[in-house]
């Protein structure tokens, strides 16, 4: 497993500030996939890891949301294409209701559309199903610790996309204030306004004002582009699995 990061003191300090108050030593996990054999196989594999506890299995997004309400896991592994409710909509609703839960989309889909929609919905990770066992375990730990984890080939393509859209953006932070930088990092890590407000000890209204300013200054319009920008600048780590 290789962790690609930019080791500048300023950025390291900003990432440290963005970590959640509680990093679980024992990670409670829900696995969501419409293929029973696959979800049971993943659950069995994760169950061999001493620090993991697979507390529930679900076959679609609706079941996942209900199970998350009951069990309040640390991490949810979520498929995308499922009956009744797909994984991206489930992420959107789950993050709105239970913002502390971290969600990794575990899928076979690599197209930009799915990636951008998943990140915009609030997913904390986007990993492919052919990821190695060691890689998946590492990704779960990283997401539980507050990191944003994206499959390396997808992350590289997303950064190339940002380069094409904004070829002039290669230095600096585009006039962001220090508090806007803190907010940007927390949004990129998948936190919602309520959680950011609690972390920074400011009001949700102030958080939303910061986010609006960030979008305006960066010339972007949604969370997915913000995540790509944060990766491009080395403000969040990209874990290669």
Order of alpha helices (4+ residues) and beta strands (2+ residues): beta-alpha-beta-alpha-beta-alpha-beta-alpha-beta-alpha-beta-alpha-beta-alpha-alpha-alpha-alpha-alpha-beta
